[in-house]
């Protein structure tokens, strides 16, 4: 309602447009929301009447007419992780360009929360993108039966996905360290429920099996935070490893901090490489060697799969679903250097 002096102008309604165009209200709705379903001359009359009356359909009415909300849900494990915060920004930009609003939910690395938040989201969005989900396959497939779903960094039969070449990424880091002369290499892994970690660990193991001259040290699984890297550092220094690959940059920062406090120089005595190539990789001394992931490309492909009008983004378990695998690039910085000339002895002191 708009007041001008003593006059009150009521906003035009669909009934007003229908009367002006000589059609039914349902025809007005179809002409404006699904024009391909209305004869061209009829649509023209409706559009002209709507423009003359300055009619603007309400968002709620448009949603009811089209069955669409123009909302997308984005579920991520941890917004404080710089990788996921930058990935969220890429999704935000991509969704905005396509006329969608983005609802972001942080599950705080809690797999038990995912089914609950997904159930709440399903009725309010046109689709959901799950970034590195931790919940069980059957739980995620149940959600995918109700709303379009795309996963990133995890493959689930029956759900469309955009993946990172985890084996290739680990291979790049390993080949780089071997080329520097390292023959004792450790891996500090991430959460046990992480699909990415499972595939990186498998590639790490396979590399050692293929090269008898390289000894591997699997330090175990850790929380993907700074504290996880600190916890891994003491285990690392109890091995003869001269290089370590961390699950992500946050863990690498914890490793670096603890290693330096133990009197080990990086990279002269210990080289460090990691994954994600976040802003922190070049904000610490020495700068971190890290595998860079194409975040914008990942977001673009995930949105394309989710919003495609052809084949559904998800099907039943075991059914082939669309999938895209993206390559990565190792960014070499000062945290990785030539292996020490003499073998480093394990340290056990605190």
N, C-alpha and C positions, 0 to 999 in steps of 0.2 A: 504494500500500500504506500502510495506517495501523496503527500499533502502539498498543495500549491495554493497559498492564500486560504480561502475558505472551501476550495474544491478538493474533493477526494477522488483520486484516480485509482481504480482497482486494476491490478495486474490481469492481463488477459489469460483466459483458461483454455484448455483443450476444447471445451464446449463452444467457446466463442469462435475459435478457428474452424471448428466443424461446421457451424452455422454459416460463416462467411464463405467457406469453400463448397458448401452444399454436400458434405459427406458426413459419415458417422464419426464418432469420437475414436473408435477403434481404427478407422482408416487413417485418421490424423496420427495416431501412435505409430502405425506401421510405416507411414510415409516418411516420418522423421527418424525412426530408429532402424527400419529395415526397408529402405527405398526400393530395393530390387523386387520386393513383393507387391509393389503397387504400380499400376499403369502410369507411364510417363506423364500424360496430361493431367491425371488426378494428382500425382505428386506435385506437379508444377502449381496447381491451384492451391494445394495445401501450403506449400512453401511461400507463395505470394501472400496468402492470407496471414500466415504466421509472421512474416516480415512486416506487413502493414500494421498488424496489431501488436508488434513487438513482443510476441509470445516467446517465452523461454521455459521449456519443460523442466520440472524439478528433477534433481538428481535421483530422488527416491522413486519417482514415477518412471524415469528412464531405466533404472535398474530393474524394476518390476517388468517393464515392457520387453527388455532385451535379455533378462536373465543374467546380466553381467553387473559386477560391482566396480570394475576398473581399479580394483585393489589387488596387490600381490603380497603374499607373505614371504618373508625371508627369515629363516631360522638358522642361527649361527651358534657355535659352542662358546665363544668368549669375545665380547666386544673390546675388552681391554687388550687382547692380543693384536698387535699392530697389523698383522697380516689380515685378520678378519675385519678390522676397522677400515682398512684401505679397500678391501674387497666389497664391503658394504657400500662404500662411497661409489664404487664403480657400478654396482647394481642400482643405487639411487639415481645416478645420472642416466643409465640406460632405461630405467622404468619411466622416468620423467619424459624422456624423448619420445616414448611411445604412448604418452597420455595416461600413465598408471601411477597410482600412489603406492608407496612401499611401506608395509608394516614390518618392523624389525623386532624379533624376539631373541633374547640371549638366554641360552639354557645353562650357562655357567658350567659347561663340561659335565652336566648331569644327565646321563642317558635316561634315567627314570622320568625326567620331566618332559622329554620330547613327545611321547604319545599324548600326554595331557594337553600341552600347548597346541599341538597339531589338531587335536579334536576341537578345541575352541576356535581355532583359526578357520577351519574348513568351510564353515557356513558363511564367512564374511569376506572371502577372497575368491578371485577367479583361478588362482593357482598358488602353489607353494614351492619355493626353492629351498632345499635342505643343503646347507653347507657342511660337509664333513659330519654327517649325522652319526650318532653313537648307538641309537636304539637297534633292536633286533630287526631282521628283515621282515618277519611276519607282521610286526607292529607297523612298520612303515608301509607295507603293502596294503594293510587294512585302511590306512588313511588315503592311499593312492586310489582305492576303489571308490572314494567319495568325492575327491577333488583332484585336479591335475597336479602332478608332482614331478619335479626334476631334482636330481641330486647332483652335487659336485663333490669331487674327491672321494667318491664311493660308487661302486657298481653293484646294483641289486637287480637280478633278473626280473623283468616285468616293469621296471621304472627307467625312464629316460635319464641319461646322465652326461655330464661333462667332466672328463677326467684329466689328471695330470700324468704324464709319463713318468711314474715314480721310479721304475727300474732304470730308465734312461737317465733320470736325474741323479740317482745314486751312482750309476756308472760314471757320469761326468766327474763327480767328486772323487771317486776312487781312482780313476785314471790320472787325475791331476796330482793326487798325493803320491801315487806310485811313480809318476814321472819325476817327482821331486826327490825320489830315493827312499821314500818311506816303505818299510816292509813289515812294520808292526802297527796296525791300524785298529782303532776302537770305534764302536758305535754306541752313542747314548740315545736310546729310543724314546718314543713318546707313549701315550696311553695305549694299553692293551686293546681297547675297543676301536682304535684308529685304523681305518682301512689303509690310509697312506703309510702309517708306520709298518703295518704288516707287509706291505709290498716293498718298502724300502729295506726292511730287515731281510726279506727273502732275496733281494738283489744283492745285498751286502754279503750274505752267506754264499750265494752263487758265485760271486766274484772270487772269493777266497778258494772255493772248490776248483775254479778254473785256473788258478795261478798258485802253484805249490810254493812259490817264493814269497807269498804274502801270508803273514799270520794275523788272524782276526781275533778281536776281543769284544764280545757282546756284553756290554755293561748292564743291560737290562732295560726295563721300562720305567719311565719317570713322568711326573706331572710336567706338562708343557709350559712351565713357567721358569723364571729366574731361579727359584728355589730348587726346581728339578735339576737344573744344571749344576748348582752347588752340590747337591747330593751325589751327582754322578762324578764330580771331580775327584773326590777322594778315592773312589773305586778305580778311576782311570789311573791315578798316580800309583796305585798298587800293582799295576801291570807294566810291562816293558814297552808299551805303545809309545810311539813318537808323534802320532797324529790321531785326532779324534774327529768324528763327524757327529754333529748334534742334530736332533730332530727338528729344531727350529732356532731362529735367532735368539729368542728369549732364553732358551736353555744354554745357547752358546755364550751369552753374556754372563750367566751364572758360572759356567765352566771357567771362563776367562778370569773372572773376579777371584774365584777360589784358587785357581792354579797360580795366579800371580801372588796371592797372599801366602802360598806355600813355597815361594821362592823359585818357581819354574818360569823361565822366560819364554814368551810367545813372540815370534815363532822359532827362536833359536833352539829351544829345547823341546817345544811342543807346538805342533801346527793344529789349527782349528778350522773346520769348515762346517757350514750349516745349510739350512733351507729357509726360504721365504724372501730373502733380500729385502727386508723392511728398512724403514728409515734409520733404525738403530744400527744397522750393519755398518754404516759409514759415519756414525756419531760416536763411536767408541775407539779407543786406542789399544792395540792396532785395529784398523778397519777389518771387518769380517769378510772372509771369502764365503760367498753364499749363493745358492741356486735361486735364480730369479724366476718367478711364476708370472705368466701373462694374465694379470687380474682382469683388465678391461676386456680382453678377448674371451676369457672364461665367462664373465658376466654377460657379454653379448650373445654367446652361443647358448647359454642357459636360458636367457630370455626368449631367444628365437624358438627353442624347443618347447618352452612352456606356452608361448602364445601362438604357436603355429595352428592354423585352422584345419590342418589335414588330420593325420593319424593322431589319436590321443597320446598324451605324453606318458601314459602309464597303462599297463595291462595286467594280466594275471601272472602269477609266479611261473618262471620258466619260459615265458613268452619273450621273443626277441624285441627289444625296445631300442629306439634311436640312441646312439652314443657317439661322443666326440672326444678324442684324446689329443691333448695339446702338448707340444714339446716345450722344453725349458732351456735356460742358458746359464751356465756357471759364470758368476761374476768374481773374478780373482782379485783379492786385495791382500793387505799386508799380514793377515793372521796365518797365512800358510806360506811356508818357506822350505828350503832344502832340509832333508833329514840330517840330524847331527852326525858328525863323523864317528863318534863313539856311541855305542849302545847305551841308552839311558837306563840306569838301574831303578827298579821299583822303589817308591818311597812309602814308608809305613808310618812315619812320625806325623803327628797332628800339626 
